[in-house]
Amino acid sequence: MKEVYHSRLDERFWQATASNGLPVCVVAKPGFARACAYLVTRYGSIDTRFTWKGKTYDTPAGVAHYLEHKMFELPDRDVMQEFSALGANPNAFTSYAATAYYFNCTEHFDQCLRLLLTFVGTPYFTQESVERERGIIGQEIRMYEDSADSRVYEDLFAAMYRRHPVRVPIAGTEQSIAAITPEILRSCYDAFYHPANMMLCVGGDVDPERVMQLVEEAAFGAPAPPAVRDYGPEEELRCPTPCTRRQMDVAMPTFQLGFKCPWPGFGPAGARQELIGDLAAEALMGESSRLYLELYRKGLIDSSFAAGYEDMPGVALLSCGGDSRDPEAVRDAVCREAGRMAEEGVDEALFLRLKKSALGRRMRGLDSFDSLCFRLCQAHFDGVDFWAFPDRYAAVTKEEIEAFLRQTVVADRSAISIVLPRQKEGPVC
């Protein structure tokens, strides 16, 4: 493995590509009691339509999440019980753009890594097991449907986008998962669970060369051509549904407000816009901003309020949300303050303070193996040098923040999703 040292961060890591094409990164931390490993595939809920080996697939919503559930199953073996016997904590999650399988352990690292590579690399789909899992996932979907936090977030994407698959919940719907078959699961596994579309990242007191040896011995996967993803035609920046409401059993209204941004693409442009978006959110709506203090003082927001920037392939947005007695008043205040800041400029001292604070948070994130390993995989998939983030922060200017606010935080690019207490009828948006 190739050793790389970043003097500015005082971080040392090792990287290599296995003979089967799997990228491997190891962040060795001698003396740390805990180790973790993340095996991530660049396949998420939005990858429903793709072309692979000359054939176009149009799959039901929820396949990526369904696969996440199924991968823990091996014939005549209980993967979770085997991890537990080794004293390890395994888990997995599916996002819009990726699926991650991981474990944390304090001993038996070699055995745990072998087990991770074995169960992710051994698809097992029978009609019986797929049907059994359908009931479990259906219960999970119903749980999300009963959660105001989940519904308000999902409703926002449905309001902002006409065609992009981000408008459908990650787990799919009860109707969509009813159409998932063992054959569909196998096709999606073959298209996305091959080494060149995945990455293994390990952190802790481990030997990088030993990690690489274990990967080679596992014979995990085989080389395969990449799948060509199709997210539909580019969406206009105007939101098709400016406001959506539903009533649920909540004590206070909760909301999510979003502003559409052009998707910057992968690579350095995407990484730069992520920093600009995060800093713009902090300058406009962060806890030290004038707007936050004003809204808090008026009782329009509370500690549940949060704001930030996020993107995934084909989608980018600035958003905020939380509990509020008057979500529309919050929306109007955000637009007014963004207009003022775009016209008058962002305070220079505030900008420098926010940039320093954001860099500090990113630096502290290096102490979390879980966060670090997953972010390293994300950066690899995005074609970005993760370790160059201090230079990216240094390069962002105040003028870029102002231009971002001027172009993005405008009424016709916005949508708001609101969940109201069931007993209250709100006015039509």
ABEGO torsion letter per residue (X at the ends): XBBBBBAAAGBBBBBBBBAAGBBBBBBBBBGBABBBBBBBBBBBAABABBBBGGBBBBBBBGAAAAAAAAAABBBGBBAAAAAAAAGBBBBBBBBAABBBBBBBBABGAAAAAAAAAAAAABBBBBAAAAAAAAAAAAAAAAAAAABAAAAAAAAAAAAABAABAAABBAAEBAAAAAABBAAAAAAAAAAAABAAABBBBBBEBBBAAAAAAAAAAAGBEBBBBBBBBBAEBBBBABBABABBBBBBBBABBBBBBBBBBBBAEBEAAAAAAAAAAAAAAAAAABAABAAAAAAAAAGABBAABBBEBBBBBGBBBBBBEEBBABAAAAAAAAAAAAAAAAAAEBBAAAAAAAAAAAAAAAAAAAABAAAAAAAAAAAAAAGBBAAAAAAAAAABBAAAAAAAAAAABBAAABBBBBBBBAABBBBBX
